[in-house]
Amino acid sequence: MADSDIFQKRLVTARKKRELSQDDLAKKSGLKPAAISHFETGARKPSFDNLKRLADALNVTADYLLGRTDDPEGFAEADVAFRHGFEQLSSEQREIALDFIEVLAKRSKKE
């Protein structure tokens, strides 16, 4: 399957999973309904900015939409946390945050 076919299929799948119409997704992403239709049919490919908007609106990762991972929700929440917080931390604070995440991951495996 070609990369563009994967994108089209996953965009439609993610939109339907969220029970959104093309109009709903357009409103949620700040794009025009015609753009959503073009992306889903393969008539146009989204810009990097529009890809981010679509991923955020669908709460999936851009990697999922692009076919780089099969987990639609994967780390979408982590991506949001990173974009809105992690990048603003000092290097020492980043180390602490990463250590904390590691502790939580280990705890989760034990449960």
Phi, psi and chi 1 to 4 in degrees:
 res  aa     phi    psi   chi1   chi2   chi3   chi4
   1 MET       -  132.0 -178.0  179.2  -69.6      -
   2 ALA   -70.0  153.2      -      -      -      -
   3 ASP   -55.3  -41.6  -71.7  -17.6      -      -
   4 SER   -66.4  -34.6   61.3      -      -      -
   5 ASP   -65.9  -39.7  -65.8  -20.8      -      -
   6 ILE   -62.5  -45.8  -70.3  171.3      -      -
   7 PHE   -58.4  -50.0  172.1   75.5      -      -
   8 GLN   -57.8  -48.7  -67.6  165.3 -125.8      -
   9 LYS   -62.8  -45.1 -178.7  178.1  179.3 -172.1
  10 ARG   -70.4  -33.6  -69.1 -165.2  171.3  178.4
  11 LEU   -62.6  -47.2  178.7   60.4      -      -
  12 VAL   -63.4  -45.7  171.5      -      -      -
  13 THR   -59.9  -47.2  -60.0      -      -      -
  14 ALA   -65.0  -40.0      -      -      -      -
  15 ARG   -64.3  -45.1  177.8  177.0   59.0   76.7
  16 LYS   -68.4  -37.1  -72.0 -178.1  177.5  179.4
  17 LYS   -60.6  -34.9 -178.1  177.5 -179.6 -174.9
  18 ARG   -85.4    1.8  -57.5  -70.2 -172.0 -105.3
  19 GLU    56.7   45.8  -61.7  179.4   -5.6      -
  20 LEU  -110.8  141.1  -63.1  171.3      -      -
  21 SER   -81.3  171.7   67.1      -      -      -
  22 GLN   -61.7  -38.4  -72.3 -178.0  -15.2      -
  23 ASP   -63.6  -42.4  -74.2  -17.8      -      -
  24 ASP   -60.8  -46.1  -65.8  -25.0      -      -
  25 LEU   -64.1  -38.8  178.7   55.4      -      -
  26 ALA   -59.7  -46.5      -      -      -      -
  27 LYS   -63.8  -44.2  -71.3  174.9 -171.0  164.8
  28 LYS   -66.9  -32.3 -164.1  167.8 -178.7  177.9
  29 SER   -95.2  -11.5   64.1      -      -      -
  30 GLY    79.5   18.7      -      -      -      -
  31 LEU  -106.3  170.9  -60.4  170.8      -      -
  32 LYS   -86.4  146.9  -65.2 -175.7  178.8 -172.8
  33 PRO   -55.2  -36.7  -25.9   33.7      -      -
  34 ALA   -63.3  -34.7      -      -      -      -
  35 ALA   -64.9  -43.0      -      -      -      -
  36 ILE   -60.1  -45.5  -56.2  -61.4      -      -
  37 SER   -59.8  -44.9  175.8      -      -      -
  38 HIS   -62.7  -40.7  -70.4  -64.9      -      -
  39 PHE   -65.3  -41.4  -61.8  150.2      -      -
  40 GLU   -71.6  -29.0  -71.1 -173.0   -0.2      -
  41 THR   -90.7  -11.6   62.1      -      -      -
  42 GLY    87.1    5.9      -      -      -      -
  43 ALA   -67.2  -30.2      -      -      -      -
  44 ARG  -139.0  156.4  -74.8 -177.6   32.3 -152.6
  45 LYS  -110.6  143.6  -66.0 -179.2  179.9  167.7
  46 PRO   -74.8  149.7   28.3  -34.4      -      -
  47 SER   -70.6  170.1   66.2      -      -      -
  48 PHE   -57.9  -44.5  178.8   70.6      -      -
  49 ASP   -61.9  -43.4 -176.2   54.9      -      -
  50 ASN   -69.3  -33.3  -72.1  -15.2      -      -
  51 LEU   -61.9  -44.2  176.6   62.9      -      -
  52 LYS   -62.3  -42.0  -70.2 -170.0  -43.0 -177.8
  53 ARG   -61.8  -43.4  -72.6  175.3  176.9 -143.4
  54 LEU   -64.4  -46.4  -69.2  168.1      -      -
  55 ALA   -61.1  -43.8      -      -      -      -
  56 ASP   -64.4  -43.7  -71.7  -14.5      -      -
  57 ALA   -65.4  -32.6      -      -      -      -
  58 LEU   -93.4   -4.9  -67.2  165.8      -      -
  59 ASN    54.4   46.6 -163.4   32.2      -      -
  60 VAL  -128.7  169.2  -61.5      -      -      -
  61 THR   -87.1  153.8   62.9      -      -      -
  62 ALA   -62.4  -34.2      -      -      -      -
  63 ASP   -60.2  -38.3  -80.1  -14.7      -      -
  64 TYR   -63.9  -48.3  170.4   75.0      -      -
  65 LEU   -60.6  -33.2  -69.2  175.6      -      -
  66 LEU   -86.2   -4.8  -65.0  172.2      -      -
  67 GLY    85.4   15.0      -      -      -      -
  68 ARG   -86.5  -15.4  -64.4  177.9   56.7  171.3
  69 THR  -145.2  153.0 -178.4      -      -      -
  70 ASP   -96.3   -2.1  -68.2  -29.5      -      -
  71 ASP   -96.0  106.0 -175.0   -1.8      -      -
  72 PRO   -64.0  -34.7   20.8  -28.2      -      -
  73 GLU   -99.4  -23.7  -66.2  159.2    4.9      -
  74 GLY    13.8 -104.9      -      -      -      -
  75 PHE  -114.3   31.0  -63.5  101.7      -      -
  76 ALA   -58.7  -42.2      -      -      -      -
  77 GLU   -66.8  -38.2  -68.8   84.5   10.6      -
  78 ALA   -65.0  -37.5      -      -      -      -
  79 ASP   -60.0  -43.1  -70.7  -14.2      -      -
  80 VAL   -63.5  -45.2  170.2      -      -      -
  81 ALA   -61.2  -40.9      -      -      -      -
  82 PHE   -63.8  -48.6  178.6   79.9      -      -
  83 ARG   -62.7  -34.2  -76.4 -165.7  -52.1  -90.8
  84 HIS  -102.1    1.8  -62.8  -66.1      -      -
  85 GLY  -149.1  -53.0      -      -      -      -
  86 PHE   -57.9  -41.9 -168.4   80.5      -      -
  87 GLU   -66.6  -17.8   62.0 -169.3    9.9      -
  88 GLN   -91.2   -5.1  -63.4  173.1    5.8      -
  89 LEU   -83.0  155.6  -59.3  176.3      -      -
  90 SER   -72.1  167.5   69.1      -      -      -
  91 SER   -62.6  -36.5   59.5      -      -      -
  92 GLU   -66.1  -42.4 -177.8  179.4  -24.3      -
  93 GLN   -65.8  -35.9  -69.4  169.8  -33.7      -
  94 ARG   -63.2  -41.8  -72.4  180.0 -175.1 -166.1
  95 GLU   -60.6  -44.1  -86.2 -171.7   52.7      -
  96 ILE   -61.6  -45.1  -67.4  168.2      -      -
  97 ALA   -61.9  -44.0      -      -      -      -
  98 LEU   -65.4  -39.1  -68.8  172.2      -      -
  99 ASP   -62.1  -42.5  -70.5  -17.1      -      -
 100 PHE   -63.2  -43.3 -177.6   67.7      -      -
 101 ILE   -61.3  -41.2  -69.8  169.4      -      -
 102 GLU   -61.9  -43.1 -171.1  174.9  -35.7      -
 103 VAL   -61.8  -44.2  166.8      -      -      -
 104 LEU   -63.2  -40.1  -70.2  175.4      -      -
 105 ALA   -63.7  -43.0      -      -      -      -
 106 LYS   -63.8  -42.6  -73.9  179.0 -177.0  176.2
 107 ARG   -62.0  -40.6 -179.8 -175.2  -75.4  176.5
 108 SER   -63.4  -38.1  177.2      -      -      -
 109 LYS   -65.5  -33.6  -74.1 -178.5 -176.7  178.6
 110 LYS   -72.7  -29.8  -70.7  179.4 -177.3  177.6
 111 GLU   -78.0      -  -67.4  175.2   -3.7      -
